[in-house]
Amino acid sequence: MKDFRSLKVWQKSHQLVLEVYKNTRSFPKAEMYGLTNQLRRACISIASNISEGCGRGSDADFARFAQMSMGSASEAEYQILLSHDLAYLETPVFNKLTLDVTEIKRMLTALIKKLKAKS
């Protein structure tokens, strides 16, 4: 069992969650149970699935959870784009969050490849 906190991809994912929470505070109240909630949950799922995968018994299980994190990262990527297009996120924030998600997806791809090669 590996400590998820030691993984760089989890650390980046956790920082993304914190940034998304900070930047969605200003979203319209009408979005509280819509886009705000969906974006926050997608980002939380990235880090949560990495955490859960670390606690699993095999590399194959961990790879499966890392793949779920990848799906959540793609979902978050779209929701960040939508938030920008709806003028809920300013362009500099949008650019930063998009770069962060892209980096997380690259890191997850590498992790998945490594885990699959081991199993």
C-alpha positions in Angstrom: 0.0 0.0 0.0 1.4 3.4 -1.0 0.8 6.7 0.7 -1.3 8.7 -1.8 0.0 12.0 -0.3 3.5 11.2 -1.6 2.3 11.1 -5.2 2.9 14.2 -7.2 -0.2 13.7 -9.3 -2.3 13.5 -6.1 -0.6 16.7 -4.8 -1.4 18.5 -8.0 -5.0 17.2 -7.9 -5.4 18.4 -4.4 -4.2 21.8 -5.3 -6.6 21.9 -8.2 -9.5 21.2 -5.8 -8.4 24.0 -3.5 -8.2 26.4 -6.5 -11.5 25.4 -7.9 -13.2 25.9 -4.5 -11.6 29.3 -4.3 -12.6 30.4 -7.8 -16.2 29.0 -7.7 -17.2 31.0 -4.6 -18.0 33.9 -6.9 -20.2 31.8 -9.3 -23.9 32.9 -9.4 -26.0 31.5 -6.5 -28.3 29.9 -9.2 -25.3 27.6 -10.0 -24.8 26.4 -6.4 -26.4 23.0 -7.2 -25.5 23.0 -10.9 -22.2 23.9 -12.4 -20.5 24.9 -9.1 -21.3 21.6 -7.5 -20.5 19.5 -10.7 -17.1 21.2 -11.1 -16.1 20.8 -7.5 -17.2 17.1 -7.5 -15.3 16.3 -10.7 -12.1 17.8 -9.2 -12.6 16.0 -5.9 -13.1 12.8 -7.8 -9.7 13.1 -9.4 -7.9 13.2 -6.1 -10.3 10.8 -4.4 -9.8 8.0 -7.0 -6.1 8.4 -6.8 -6.3 8.0 -3.0 -8.6 5.0 -3.2 -6.5 3.3 -5.8 -3.4 3.6 -3.6 -5.3 1.7 -0.9 -6.1 -1.2 -3.3 -4.2 -4.4 -3.3 -2.8 -4.5 -6.8 -1.4 -2.4 -9.5 -4.2 -3.4 -11.8 -6.8 -2.1 -9.3 -4.7 1.1 -8.9 -4.6 1.5 -12.7 -8.4 1.2 -12.8 -8.9 3.9 -10.3 -6.3 6.1 -12.0 -8.3 5.6 -15.2 -11.4 6.8 -13.4 -9.4 9.9 -12.3 -8.6 10.5 -15.9 -12.4 10.5 -16.7 -13.0 13.0 -13.9 -10.2 15.2 -15.1 -11.7 15.3 -18.6 -15.1 16.2 -17.1 -13.5 19.0 -15.0 -11.7 20.2 -18.1 -15.0 20.7 -19.9 -16.7 22.3 -16.9 -13.8 24.8 -16.6 -14.3 25.7 -20.3 -18.0 26.0 -19.8 -17.5 28.2 -16.8 -15.2 30.5 -18.8 -17.7 30.6 -21.8 -20.4 31.6 -19.4 -18.1 34.4 -18.1 -18.0 32.8 -14.6 -14.2 32.5 -14.8 -11.9 35.2 -16.0 -9.4 34.3 -18.8 -6.3 34.2 -16.6 -8.0 31.9 -14.1 -9.3 29.8 -16.9 -5.9 29.5 -18.5 -4.3 28.4 -15.1 -6.9 25.8 -14.3 -6.8 24.4 -17.8 -3.0 24.1 -17.7 -3.3 22.4 -14.3 -5.9 19.9 -15.5 -3.8 19.2 -18.7 -0.7 18.5 -16.5 -2.7 16.2 -14.2 -4.0 14.3 -17.3 -0.4 13.9 -18.5 0.7 12.7 -15.1 -2.2 10.2 -14.9 -1.4 8.9 -18.4 2.2 8.2 -17.3 1.0 6.6 -14.0 -1.5 4.3 -15.8 1.1 3.2 -18.3 3.5 2.4 -15.5 0.9 0.5 -13.5 -0.2 -1.5 -16.5 3.4 -2.4 -17.4 3.9 -3.8 -13.9 0.7 -5.9 -13.8 
